[in-house]
Amino acid sequence: SYYAGAANGPKVHDYLQEMHEQVLSHYNIMTVGETPHTTAQQAQLYTAADRHELDMVFHFDHMHLDYGQYGKFSTNRFKLVDLKEVLARWENTLAQVDGWNSLYWSNHDQPRPVTRFGDEGQYRIRSAKMLGTVLHMLQGTPYIFEGEELGLKNVHFDQLSDYNDLETKNIFKELTQQHHESPEAA
């Protein structure tokens, strides 16, 4: 699919190949690109070694498994079978062209993996170990976002003013307005 202004534009592969030829091929470096709105089949084009575009990609399919009406702020839980399907599809599809995947559970826009994919209560430590093991046993390069190596969970504040996150404050304001509640009553 083509996502205007961001992904899979009509000339993106020409541009990446030109960038590789003119700039990147002169250095011993690794390239990685974010590829939202990109299927595993489309990612083959970005990562196939003989195409000289990117060494690996960050896809977002597993990041949207629990999205609902309010996007990442929804309270939906992911289904394990869906997560397994996404991880297997990307690994198998990229392997067909010797493509390489970026493996990650979270980033600066997402909840911590123990909170999102594990259990932050009684099984926090086991959840963190399991998530780390899964990430490191898949084919690709694991990326560890700050705090994952410690099994950190999301912080839950009692007051909105304690959050130093504009996105959280904006969704709170939007939802209280939609439901005709005052922020103080919410």
C-alpha positions as CSV (number, residue, x, y, z in Angstrom):
1,S,0.0,0.0,0.0
2,Y,1.1,3.6,-0.6
3,Y,0.9,5.9,2.3
4,A,1.1,9.4,0.9
5,G,4.2,11.3,2.0
6,A,5.6,8.5,4.2
7,A,5.9,5.0,2.8
8,N,6.1,3.1,-0.4
9,G,6.0,6.1,-2.7
10,P,6.3,5.5,-6.4
11,K,10.0,6.4,-6.5
12,V,11.1,5.3,-3.1
13,H,13.1,2.3,-4.4
14,D,14.8,4.4,-7.0
15,Y,15.8,7.0,-4.4
16,L,17.1,4.3,-2.0
17,Q,19.2,2.6,-4.7
18,E,20.6,6.0,-5.8
19,M,21.4,6.9,-2.2
20,H,23.2,3.6,-1.8
21,E,25.2,4.0,-5.0
22,Q,26.1,7.6,-4.5
23,V,26.7,7.7,-0.7
24,L,26.3,4.6,1.4
25,S,28.3,2.1,-0.8
26,H,31.5,4.2,0.0
27,Y,31.3,3.3,3.7
28,N,31.2,0.1,5.8
29,I,27.9,0.9,7.4
30,M,24.6,-0.7,8.2
31,T,21.3,0.9,7.2
32,V,17.9,0.5,8.8
33,G,14.6,2.2,7.9
34,E,11.2,2.6,9.4
35,T,8.6,1.1,7.1
36,P,5.1,1.8,8.3
37,H,2.2,0.7,6.2
38,T,4.4,-1.8,4.5
39,T,3.7,-5.5,4.1
40,A,6.3,-8.2,4.5
41,Q,6.2,-8.8,0.8
42,Q,6.9,-5.1,0.1
43,A,9.7,-5.2,2.7
44,Q,11.4,-7.9,0.5
45,L,12.1,-5.1,-2.0
46,Y,13.7,-2.9,0.7
47,T,15.9,-5.6,2.2
48,A,16.9,-8.0,-0.6
49,A,20.7,-7.7,-0.7
50,D,20.9,-7.6,-4.5
51,R,18.7,-4.5,-4.6
52,H,21.1,-2.4,-2.5
53,E,18.5,-0.4,-0.6
54,L,18.4,-1.1,3.1
55,D,20.0,-3.7,5.3
56,M,17.0,-4.1,7.5
57,V,13.6,-2.5,8.3
58,F,11.5,-1.7,11.3
59,H,7.9,-2.9,10.5
60,F,5.0,-2.1,12.7
61,D,2.5,-5.0,12.3
62,H,3.0,-6.3,15.8
63,M,2.7,-2.7,17.2
64,H,-0.9,-2.5,16.1
65,L,-2.2,-5.8,17.3
66,D,-3.9,-4.3,20.4
67,Y,-5.0,-1.0,18.7
68,G,-8.7,-0.2,19.0
69,Q,-10.9,2.8,18.9
70,Y,-8.3,5.0,20.6
71,G,-5.3,3.6,18.8
72,K,-2.5,2.7,21.2
73,F,-4.5,4.2,24.1
74,S,-7.2,1.6,23.8
75,T,-7.4,-1.1,26.5
76,N,-7.5,-4.0,24.0
77,R,-5.2,-6.9,24.7
78,F,-3.4,-8.6,21.9
79,K,-4.0,-12.2,21.0
80,L,-1.0,-14.5,21.3
81,V,-1.9,-16.3,18.1
82,D,-1.9,-13.0,16.2
83,L,1.5,-12.1,17.5
84,K,2.9,-15.4,16.6
85,E,1.5,-15.1,13.1
86,V,3.0,-11.6,12.5
87,L,6.4,-12.6,13.8
88,A,6.5,-15.8,11.7
89,R,5.2,-14.1,8.6
90,W,7.9,-11.4,8.7
91,E,10.7,-13.8,9.5
92,N,9.7,-16.3,6.8
93,T,8.9,-13.7,4.1
94,L,12.2,-11.8,4.5
95,A,14.2,-15.0,4.6
96,Q,13.0,-15.8,1.1
97,V,15.2,-13.0,-0.3
98,D,17.9,-13.2,2.4
99,G,16.3,-10.0,3.8
100,W,16.9,-9.0,7.4
101,N,14.5,-7.9,10.1
102,S,14.8,-5.4,13.0
103,L,13.4,-7.1,16.1
104,Y,11.9,-4.9,18.8
105,W,9.1,-4.8,21.3
106,S,8.8,-1.1,21.9
107,N,10.0,2.4,21.1
108,H,9.5,5.9,22.3
109,D,5.9,5.8,21.2
110,Q,4.8,2.6,22.8
111,P,4.2,1.1,26.2
112,R,6.9,-1.0,27.8
113,P,6.8,-4.6,26.6
114,V,6.2,-6.2,30.1
115,T,3.1,-4.0,30.5
116,R,1.9,-4.6,27.0
117,F,2.8,-8.2,26.1
118,G,3.5,-9.7,29.5
119,D,2.3,-9.4,33.1
120,E,3.5,-6.6,35.3
121,G,2.3,-8.3,38.5
122,Q,3.2,-11.7,39.8
123,Y,4.9,-12.8,36.5
124,R,6.8,-9.6,35.7
125,I,10.3,-11.2,35.9
126,R,9.2,-14.3,34.0
127,S,7.5,-12.1,31.4
128,A,10.6,-10.0,30.9
129,K,12.8,-13.0,30.5
130,M,10.3,-14.6,28.1
131,L,10.1,-11.5,25.9
132,G,13.9,-11.1,25.8
133,T,14.3,-14.8,24.9
134,V,11.7,-14.5,22.1
135,L,13.4,-11.4,20.7
136,H,16.8,-12.9,20.7
137,M,15.7,-16.3,19.2
138,L,14.2,-14.8,16.0
139,Q,16.2,-14.2,12.9
140,G,17.2,-10.5,12.7
141,T,18.9,-7.9,14.8
142,P,17.4,-7.3,18.2
143,Y,17.0,-3.7,19.4
144,I,16.6,-3.2,23.1
145,F,14.9,0.0,24.1
146,E,15.9,1.7,27.4
147,G,14.7,-0.3,30.4
148,E,13.8,-3.5,28.6
149,E,17.0,-5.2,29.7
150,L,15.8,-4.5,33.3
151,G,12.2,-5.7,32.7
152,L,10.8,-2.3,33.5
153,K,7.1,-1.8,33.4
154,N,5.0,1.3,32.7
155,V,4.7,3.9,35.4
156,H,1.1,4.5,36.5
157,F,0.6,8.0,38.0
158,D,-2.4,9.0,40.0
159,Q,-2.7,12.5,38.4
160,L,-2.5,13.6,34.8
161,S,-0.2,16.5,35.9
162,D,2.5,13.9,36.9
163,Y,2.8,12.7,33.2
164,N,5.4,14.6,31.2
165,D,4.0,13.3,27.9
166,L,2.2,15.6,25.5
167,E,0.5,12.7,23.7
168,T,-1.0,11.3,26.9
169,K,-2.3,14.8,27.9
170,N,-3.8,15.3,24.5
171,I,-5.7,12.0,24.4
172,F,-7.0,12.6,27.9
173,K,-8.3,16.0,26.8
174,E,-9.8,14.6,23.7
175,L,-11.6,11.8,25.4
176,T,-12.9,13.9,28.3
177,Q,-14.3,16.3,25.7
178,Q,-15.9,13.4,23.7
179,H,-17.6,12.1,26.7
180,H,-18.6,15.5,28.0
181,E,-16.7,15.1,31.3
182,S,-14.6,17.7,33.0
183,P,-11.0,16.7,33.3
184,E,-11.3,17.1,37.1
185,A,-14.1,14.5,37.2
186,A,-12.4,12.0,35.0
